[in-house]
Amino acid sequence: MELEELWLSNNQIGDAGLTSLTDACDKGGLAALEALRLNNNNIGDAGLASLADACGKGALPALKTLSLFGNPASGKAEQAAMN
């Protein structure tokens, strides 16, 4: 069984933590992930840029739900990550 939901809200992982997570995604570590919740984690534009890049490369092919509220990232960075 593969991980389908990952709730990391309220853990203050920041940009560095999200970049580490996306590195694992790039290696196929979360290919079955359908929901990723990253609320209130002090994630900025740099962290979301790494997520957007990983998604753009097909690292999270099953992702349907991405929750990002409560982070200081710009709306533009959030939109890039969600597309």
Phi and psi in degrees as a GROMACS rama.xvg file:
@    title "Ramachandran Plot"
@    xaxis  label "Phi"
@    yaxis  label "Psi"
@TYPE xy
-103.33  153.694  GLU-2
-65.0619  125.936  LEU-3
-109.952  -23.9202  GLU-4
-134.234  137.399  GLU-5
-134.362  115.724  LEU-6
-107.917  108.371  TRP-7
-116.873  17.3497  LEU-8
-59.1055  146.273  SER-9
63.0238  35.2351  ASN-10
-115.236  -0.822416  ASN-11
52.4844  45.5149  GLN-12
-72.7002  -23.9202  ILE-13
63.7531  -172.934  GLY-14
-64.2395  -41.3963  ASP-15
-64.319  -41.1514  ALA-16
-66.4924  -40.7203  GLY-17
-69.0603  -36.3672  LEU-18
-62.552  -40.4757  THR-19
-63.4693  -41.0832  SER-20
-63.9502  -42.5829  LEU-21
-69.5179  -28.3172  THR-22
-61.2429  -41.3609  ASP-23
-66.0361  -37.5766  ALA-24
-63.5243  -40.8057  CYS-25
-59.7407  -25.6684  ASP-26
-93.53  9.62335  LYS-27
84.9063  10.5786  GLY-28
-67.8203  -20.5916  GLY-29
-132.754  39.0562  LEU-30
-61.3707  -26.5829  ALA-31
-94.6479  1.38845  ALA-32
-64.1715  124.551  LEU-33
-104.913  -27.4812  GLU-34
-136.221  129.463  ALA-35
-129.188  118.241  LEU-36
-113.963  116.137  ARG-37
-124.423  31.8727  LEU-38
-65.192  144.383  ASN-39
51.7982  55.3854  ASN-40
-123.755  13.4669  ASN-41
57.8306  39.3191  ASN-42
-92.3817  128.298  ILE-43
-106.392  -166.638  GLY-44
-60.3634  -38.1809  ASP-45
-63.5892  -42.7733  ALA-46
-64.8418  -42.8265  GLY-47
-70.3869  -27.8477  LEU-48
-64.7546  -38.6353  ALA-49
-67.493  -36.8746  SER-50
-67.2019  -44.4931  LEU-51
-61.2514  -40.4285  ALA-52
-63.325  -45.7567  ASP-53
-62.2646  -43.8036  ALA-54
-64.2906  -39.1575  CYS-55
-63.029  -26.6489  GLY-56
-88.3007  0.161509  LYS-57
85.0827  20.0454  GLY-58
-71.7006  -21.4602  ALA-59
-127.52  67.1972  LEU-60
-65.6225  -24.5355  PRO-61
-96.2048  -2.88321  ALA-62
-63.2098  124.657  LEU-63
-117.413  -30.8006  LYS-64
-125.307  124.777  THR-65
-130.481  118.777  LEU-66
-114.447  123.873  SER-67
-129.007  8.94933  LEU-68
-64.817  152.085  PHE-69
83.6761  13.455  GLY-70
-106.76  152.417  ASN-71
-79.545  4.27926  PRO-72
-63.0972  153.131  ALA-73
-72.0678  159.004  SER-74
-60.0363  -36.0209  GLY-75
-63.5428  -42.8807  LYS-76
-67.0388  -38.4714  ALA-77
-62.7409  -44.3946  GLU-78
-61.1657  -41.5789  GLN-79
-62.5121  -40.5166  ALA-80
-69.923  -32.6528  ALA-81
-82.6113  -14.4014  MET-82
